[in-house]
Amino acid sequence: MAGNDTTEEFVAVSGIFATAPITATGIEPASATEELDPAWIDHGLITAAGITRSEPTTSTPRYAWQNNTRLRTLVTQAAVRWQTILVQASMENIELFNGTELVDGSLVVDPQREFPHLQFCLDLTDGDKTHREYAPDVQIVERGDQVALAGDTYGWPVTLESVYNDEIGGHTVQFFSEFEGS
């Protein structure tokens, strides 16, 4: 039993929202504290609303004919999603949001474009504690509305969704610095 230990509270005070090309090999992190390879792109500041992580799952319960006994529940769809609003008007953020490269300061907008697959790393930091989540395969599945409002930040709202990865046997790997070596 954990008991009432206030030192176990974790407040995501800071962090890193980073992507890398899916073709970049040997750059996957092995711990919460390992420096990320230079191939990773840190997308910088996000709004004060932070990052919302969810695990949308669709399931179907199966029942026996006799007595309507529940047999099992089949998970038919599952993923891990991260939703945030990037606020830095950087080339990397504009390219991530649009799913294409800027060429000489311009790009073609195509809402029907299928977005490229990427690697994703999210670091959440509270003092000397870091919680890291690494996904070897993600894709942007939604882009939010961009609102230009007087006195408010204009941003690039994105939702990334994980793809199941056979090598890790799941969607993501999570690392917790305070438990390393235990």
TALIN-V861003 format. One record per pair of residues at least 12 apart in sequence whose C-alpha atoms are under 10 Angstrom apart, sorted by sequence separation. I is the first residue (numbers start at 1). J is the second residue. D is the distance in Angstrom with one decimal. If there is no record, write none. Layout:
i & j & d
I & J & D
I & J & D
//
This chain:
i & j & d
27 & 39 & 7.4
28 & 40 & 9.6
60 & 72 & 8.6
61 & 73 & 4.2
62 & 74 & 7.3
95 & 107 & 8.5
98 & 110 & 7.9
99 & 111 & 9.4
121 & 133 & 5.7
122 & 134 & 6.6
144 & 156 & 7.4
145 & 157 & 6.9
24 & 37 & 10.0
27 & 40 & 8.1
60 & 73 & 5.5
61 & 74 & 6.2
94 & 107 & 9.3
98 & 111 & 8.2
100 & 113 & 8.9
120 & 133 & 8.1
121 & 134 & 4.5
122 & 135 & 8.8
143 & 156 & 7.7
144 & 157 & 4.8
145 & 158 & 9.4
25 & 39 & 9.6
59 & 73 & 6.4
60 & 74 & 5.2
61 & 75 & 8.7
91 & 105 & 8.8
99 & 113 & 7.4
100 & 114 & 9.9
120 & 134 & 5.8
121 & 135 & 6.4
143 & 157 & 5.6
144 & 158 & 6.2
24 & 39 & 7.3
59 & 74 & 5.4
60 & 75 & 6.5
98 & 113 & 8.6
99 & 114 & 7.7
100 & 115 & 8.1
119 & 134 & 7.7
120 & 135 & 5.1
121 & 136 & 8.6
142 & 157 & 8.4
143 & 158 & 4.6
144 & 159 & 8.0
24 & 40 & 9.1
58 & 74 & 8.6
59 & 75 & 4.2
60 & 76 & 7.1
98 & 114 & 10.0
99 & 115 & 5.1
100 & 116 & 8.4
119 & 135 & 5.9
120 & 136 & 6.5
142 & 158 & 6.0
143 & 159 & 6.2
20 & 37 & 9.4
58 & 75 & 6.0
59 & 76 & 5.3
60 & 77 & 9.9
98 & 115 & 8.1
99 & 116 & 6.5
118 & 135 & 8.7
119 & 136 & 4.7
120 & 137 & 7.1
141 & 158 & 7.9
142 & 159 & 5.1
143 & 160 & 9.1
18 & 36 & 9.3
20 & 38 & 9.4
21 & 39 & 7.8
57 & 75 & 7.1
58 & 76 & 5.6
59 & 77 & 7.0
97 & 115 & 9.2
99 & 117 & 9.7
118 & 136 & 7.3
119 & 137 & 5.0
120 & 138 & 6.6
140 & 158 & 6.7
141 & 159 & 5.9
142 & 160 & 7.3
20 & 39 & 6.1
21 & 40 & 8.0
57 & 76 & 7.7
58 & 77 & 5.0
59 & 78 & 8.7
96 & 115 & 8.7
117 & 136 & 9.3
118 & 137 & 5.5
119 & 138 & 6.0
120 & 139 & 9.2
140 & 159 & 5.6
141 & 160 & 5.9
142 & 161 & 8.9
19 & 39 & 8.7
20 & 40 & 4.7
21 & 41 & 9.2
57 & 77 & 5.6
58 & 78 & 6.5
96 & 116 & 9.1
117 & 137 & 6.1
118 & 138 & 5.3
119 & 139 & 8.6
139 & 159 & 8.4
140 & 160 & 4.4
141 & 161 & 6.3
18 & 39 & 9.9
19 & 40 & 5.6
20 & 41 & 6.1
56 & 77 & 8.0
57 & 78 & 4.4
58 & 79 & 9.7
116 & 137 & 9.9
117 & 138 & 5.5
118 & 139 & 6.2
138 & 159 & 9.9
139 & 160 & 5.4
140 & 161 & 6.3
141 & 162 & 9.6
18 & 40 & 6.1
19 & 41 & 5.3
20 & 42 & 9.0
56 & 78 & 5.8
57 & 79 & 6.8
96 & 118 & 9.9
116 & 138 & 8.5
117 & 139 & 4.9
118 & 140 & 8.8
138 & 160 & 6.1
139 & 161 & 5.5
140 & 162 & 9.0
17 & 40 & 9.7
18 & 41 & 5.2
19 & 42 & 6.9
55 & 78 & 6.9
56 & 79 & 6.0
57 & 80 & 9.0
115 & 138 & 9.7
116 & 139 & 6.3
117 & 140 & 7.9
137 & 160 & 9.9
138 & 161 & 5.3
139 & 162 & 6.7
17 & 41 & 8.3
18 & 42 & 4.4
19 & 43 & 7.7
55 & 79 & 5.6
56 & 80 & 6.8
115 & 139 & 6.3
116 & 140 & 7.7
137 & 161 & 8.5
138 & 162 & 4.3
139 & 163 & 7.8
16 & 41 & 9.5
17 & 42 & 5.8
18 & 43 & 5.7
54 & 79 & 8.3
55 & 80 & 4.5
56 & 81 & 7.6
114 & 139 & 8.9
115 & 140 & 6.0
137 & 162 & 5.8
138 & 163 & 5.8
16 & 42 & 6.3
17 & 43 & 5.8
18 & 44 & 8.3
54 & 80 & 5.8
55 & 81 & 6.2
114 & 140 & 8.7
115 & 141 & 7.7
135 & 161 & 9.3
136 & 162 & 8.1
137 & 163 & 5.5
138 & 164 & 9.1
15 & 42 & 9.8
16 & 43 & 7.5
17 & 44 & 7.0
53 & 80 & 7.2
54 & 81 & 5.2
55 & 82 & 9.0
114 & 141 & 8.8
115 & 142 & 9.8
135 & 162 & 6.6
136 & 163 & 8.1
137 & 164 & 7.6
16 & 44 & 7.1
17 & 45 & 8.6
53 & 81 & 5.6
54 & 82 & 6.6
134 & 162 & 9.9
135 & 163 & 8.2
136 & 164 & 8.8
137 & 165 & 7.1
15 & 44 & 9.1
16 & 45 & 8.6
17 & 46 & 8.6
52 & 81 & 7.9
53 & 82 & 4.6
54 & 83 & 8.5
135 & 164 & 9.1
136 & 165 & 7.1
15 & 45 & 9.2
16 & 46 & 9.6
51 & 81 & 9.9
52 & 82 & 5.5
53 & 83 & 6.6
135 & 165 & 8.6
14 & 45 & 9.7
15 & 46 & 9.8
51 & 82 & 6.5
52 & 83 & 5.1
53 & 84 & 9.1
136 & 167 & 9.2
51 & 83 & 5.6
52 & 84 & 6.6
111 & 143 & 9.6
136 & 168 & 8.6
50 & 83 & 8.6
51 & 84 & 4.8
135 & 168 & 9.4
138 & 171 & 9.0
17 & 51 & 9.1
50 & 84 & 6.3
51 & 85 & 7.9
136 & 170 & 9.8
137 & 171 & 7.9
138 & 172 & 9.8
15 & 50 & 9.9
49 & 84 & 7.7
50 & 85 & 7.8
51 & 86 & 9.9
135 & 170 & 9.1
136 & 171 & 7.7
137 & 172 & 8.7
14 & 50 & 9.6
48 & 84 & 9.7
49 & 85 & 8.1
50 & 86 & 9.5
135 & 171 & 6.3
136 & 172 & 7.1
13 & 50 & 9.9
47 & 84 & 7.6
48 & 85 & 9.1
134 & 171 & 8.8
135 & 172 & 4.5
136 & 173 & 8.8
12 & 50 & 9.1
46 & 84 & 6.9
47 & 85 & 5.8
82 & 120 & 10.0
134 & 172 & 5.5
135 & 173 & 6.6
12 & 51 & 9.9
46 & 85 & 5.5
47 & 86 & 6.7
133 & 172 & 6.6
134 & 173 & 5.3
135 & 174 & 8.9
45 & 85 & 8.8
46 & 86 & 4.5
47 & 87 & 6.4
82 & 122 & 9.3
99 & 139 & 9.6
120 & 160 & 8.7
133 & 173 & 5.7
134 & 174 & 6.4
45 & 86 & 6.2
46 & 87 & 5.2
47 & 88 & 9.7
99 & 140 & 8.2
120 & 161 & 9.7
132 & 173 & 8.2
133 & 174 & 4.4
134 & 175 & 8.3
44 & 86 & 7.4
45 & 87 & 5.8
46 & 88 & 7.6
98 & 140 & 9.5
118 & 160 & 9.5
120 & 162 & 8.7
132 & 174 & 5.7
133 & 175 & 6.3
43 & 86 & 7.1
44 & 87 & 7.8
45 & 88 & 6.1
97 & 140 & 8.1
117 & 160 & 9.9
119 & 162 & 9.1
131 & 174 & 7.2
132 & 175 & 5.0
133 & 176 & 9.0
43 & 87 & 8.9
44 & 88 & 6.5
45 & 89 & 9.8
96 & 140 & 8.3
117 & 161 & 9.8
118 & 162 & 9.5
131 & 175 & 5.8
132 & 176 & 6.5
43 & 88 & 7.7
44 & 89 & 9.7
97 & 142 & 9.4
98 & 143 & 8.8
117 & 162 & 9.4
130 & 175 & 8.0
131 & 176 & 4.7
132 & 177 & 8.3
43 & 89 & 9.8
44 & 90 & 8.8
97 & 143 & 7.1
117 & 163 & 9.1
130 & 176 & 6.1
131 & 177 & 6.5
43 & 90 & 8.1
97 & 144 & 9.6
129 & 176 & 7.5
130 & 177 & 5.3
131 & 178 & 8.6
43 & 91 & 9.7
44 & 92 & 9.7
129 & 177 & 5.7
130 & 178 & 7.5
43 & 92 & 7.0
44 & 93 & 8.7
128 & 177 & 8.2
129 & 178 & 5.9
42 & 92 & 8.8
43 & 93 & 6.3
128 & 178 & 8.2
129 & 179 & 9.5
41 & 92 & 7.6
42 & 93 & 9.4
121 & 172 & 9.4
123 & 174 & 9.8
41 & 93 & 9.5
120 & 172 & 9.2
121 & 173 & 9.7
122 & 174 & 9.5
123 & 175 & 9.3
124 & 176 & 9.8
125 & 177 & 9.7
43 & 96 & 9.1
121 & 174 & 9.8
123 & 176 & 9.9
80 & 135 & 9.0
82 & 138 & 9.9
81 & 138 & 8.9
83 & 140 & 9.7
80 & 138 & 9.1
81 & 139 & 9.7
82 & 140 & 9.5
85 & 143 & 9.4
97 & 155 & 9.8
98 & 156 & 9.3
79 & 138 & 9.7
81 & 140 & 9.4
83 & 142 & 8.8
84 & 143 & 9.7
85 & 144 & 8.4
97 & 156 & 6.3
81 & 141 & 9.2
83 & 143 & 9.2
84 & 144 & 9.2
96 & 156 & 8.9
97 & 157 & 7.5
98 & 158 & 9.8
83 & 144 & 9.3
85 & 146 & 9.4
94 & 155 & 9.6
97 & 158 & 6.6
93 & 155 & 9.3
94 & 156 & 7.4
96 & 158 & 8.6
97 & 159 & 9.5
93 & 156 & 7.2
93 & 157 & 9.9
17 & 82 & 9.9
88 & 153 & 9.5
89 & 154 & 8.8
93 & 158 & 9.8
87 & 153 & 7.0
88 & 154 & 8.9
89 & 155 & 7.7
17 & 84 & 9.4
86 & 153 & 9.9
87 & 154 & 6.6
88 & 155 & 7.3
89 & 156 & 8.5
85 & 153 & 9.9
86 & 154 & 8.9
87 & 155 & 4.5
88 & 156 & 8.4
17 & 86 & 9.2
85 & 154 & 9.1
86 & 155 & 5.5
87 & 156 & 6.4
85 & 155 & 5.9
86 & 156 & 5.0
87 & 157 & 8.6
51 & 122 & 9.6
84 & 155 & 9.6
85 & 156 & 5.3
86 & 157 & 6.2
84 & 156 & 8.3
85 & 157 & 4.0
86 & 158 & 7.7
19 & 92 & 9.7
51 & 124 & 9.9
84 & 157 & 5.7
85 & 158 & 6.2
83 & 157 & 7.4
84 & 158 & 5.8
85 & 159 & 8.8
83 & 158 & 5.8
84 & 159 & 6.6
82 & 158 & 8.2
83 & 159 & 4.3
84 & 160 & 8.9
19 & 96 & 9.0
82 & 159 & 5.6
83 & 160 & 6.5
81 & 159 & 6.7
82 & 160 & 5.3
83 & 161 & 8.9
40 & 119 & 8.7
41 & 120 & 9.5
42 & 121 & 9.1
81 & 160 & 5.5
82 & 161 & 6.7
40 & 120 & 8.7
41 & 121 & 9.6
42 & 122 & 9.6
80 & 160 & 8.3
81 & 161 & 4.4
82 & 162 & 8.8
40 & 121 & 8.5
80 & 161 & 5.7
81 & 162 & 6.4
79 & 161 & 6.5
80 & 162 & 5.3
81 & 163 & 9.9
78 & 161 & 9.9
79 & 162 & 5.6
80 & 163 & 8.1
78 & 162 & 9.0
79 & 163 & 6.6
80 & 164 & 9.3
36 & 121 & 9.0
78 & 163 & 8.9
79 & 164 & 7.5
78 & 164 & 8.7
33 & 123 & 9.4
28 & 119 & 8.4
32 & 123 & 7.8
79 & 170 & 9.3
80 & 171 & 6.9
27 & 119 & 9.5
28 & 120 & 9.3
29 & 121 & 8.4
32 & 124 & 9.5
79 & 171 & 6.9
80 & 172 & 7.9
28 & 121 & 8.8
32 & 125 & 9.9
78 & 171 & 9.1
79 & 172 & 9.4
22 & 116 & 8.6
23 & 117 & 9.2
24 & 118 & 9.3
21 & 116 & 8.7
22 & 117 & 6.1
23 & 118 & 8.1
24 & 119 & 8.6
33 & 128 & 9.7
21 & 117 & 7.5
22 & 118 & 4.5
23 & 119 & 8.8
33 & 129 & 8.9
20 & 117 & 9.4
21 & 118 & 5.0
22 & 119 & 5.3
32 & 129 & 8.7
33 & 130 & 7.0
19 & 117 & 10.0
20 & 118 & 5.8
21 & 119 & 6.1
22 & 120 & 9.0
32 & 130 & 6.0
33 & 131 & 8.9
19 & 118 & 6.4
20 & 119 & 5.1
21 & 120 & 9.0
31 & 130 & 9.7
32 & 131 & 6.1
33 & 132 & 8.4
18 & 118 & 10.0
19 & 119 & 5.5
20 & 120 & 6.5
31 & 131 & 9.4
32 & 132 & 5.2
18 & 119 & 8.4
19 & 120 & 4.6
20 & 121 & 8.5
31 & 132 & 7.8
32 & 133 & 8.3
18 & 120 & 5.9
19 & 121 & 6.3
30 & 132 & 10.0
31 & 133 & 9.6
32 & 134 & 9.6
17 & 120 & 7.8
18 & 121 & 5.2
19 & 122 & 8.8
29 & 132 & 9.0
31 & 134 & 9.7
17 & 121 & 6.3
18 & 122 & 6.3
29 & 133 & 9.2
30 & 134 & 9.3
16 & 121 & 7.6
17 & 122 & 4.9
18 & 123 & 8.5
29 & 134 & 7.3
56 & 161 & 9.8
16 & 122 & 5.6
17 & 123 & 6.7
28 & 134 & 7.5
29 & 135 & 10.0
47 & 153 & 8.1
53 & 159 & 9.6
55 & 161 & 9.3
15 & 122 & 7.2
16 & 123 & 4.9
17 & 124 & 8.9
28 & 135 & 8.8
47 & 154 & 9.7
52 & 159 & 9.2
53 & 160 & 9.7
54 & 161 & 9.5
55 & 162 & 9.6
15 & 123 & 4.9
16 & 124 & 6.8
28 & 136 & 7.6
47 & 155 & 8.2
51 & 159 & 9.7
53 & 161 & 9.9
14 & 123 & 8.1
15 & 124 & 4.4
16 & 125 & 8.6
27 & 136 & 10.0
46 & 155 & 8.3
47 & 156 & 9.9
14 & 124 & 6.0
15 & 125 & 5.4
46 & 156 & 9.1
47 & 157 & 9.6
12 & 123 & 9.0
13 & 124 & 7.3
14 & 125 & 5.1
15 & 126 & 8.7
46 & 157 & 9.3
12 & 124 & 5.3
13 & 125 & 5.9
14 & 126 & 6.9
11 & 124 & 8.4
12 & 125 & 5.4
13 & 126 & 5.4
14 & 127 & 8.9
10 & 124 & 9.3
11 & 125 & 7.6
12 & 126 & 5.5
13 & 127 & 8.0
22 & 136 & 7.3
10 & 125 & 8.5
11 & 126 & 5.7
12 & 127 & 9.2
15 & 130 & 8.4
19 & 134 & 9.8
21 & 136 & 9.8
22 & 137 & 6.8
10 & 126 & 6.3
11 & 127 & 9.0
14 & 130 & 9.4
15 & 131 & 9.1
16 & 132 & 9.1
18 & 134 & 9.6
19 & 135 & 9.5
20 & 136 & 9.3
21 & 137 & 9.5
22 & 138 & 8.7
9 & 126 & 9.3
10 & 127 & 9.3
12 & 129 & 9.5
15 & 132 & 9.1
19 & 136 & 9.8
20 & 137 & 9.8
11 & 129 & 9.6
12 & 130 & 8.7
10 & 129 & 8.1
12 & 131 & 8.8
19 & 138 & 9.1
10 & 130 & 9.3
10 & 131 & 9.2
31 & 173 & 9.6
32 & 174 & 8.1
33 & 175 & 8.7
30 & 173 & 9.3
31 & 174 & 8.6
32 & 175 & 5.0
33 & 176 & 8.6
34 & 177 & 9.8
29 & 173 & 9.4
30 & 174 & 9.8
31 & 175 & 5.7
32 & 176 & 5.7
33 & 177 & 6.3
30 & 175 & 8.2
31 & 176 & 7.7
32 & 177 & 5.2
33 & 178 & 9.9
29 & 175 & 9.2
31 & 177 & 7.4
32 & 178 & 8.9
32 & 179 & 9.6
33 & 180 & 9.0
32 & 180 & 8.1
31 & 180 & 7.8
8 & 178 & 9.8
//
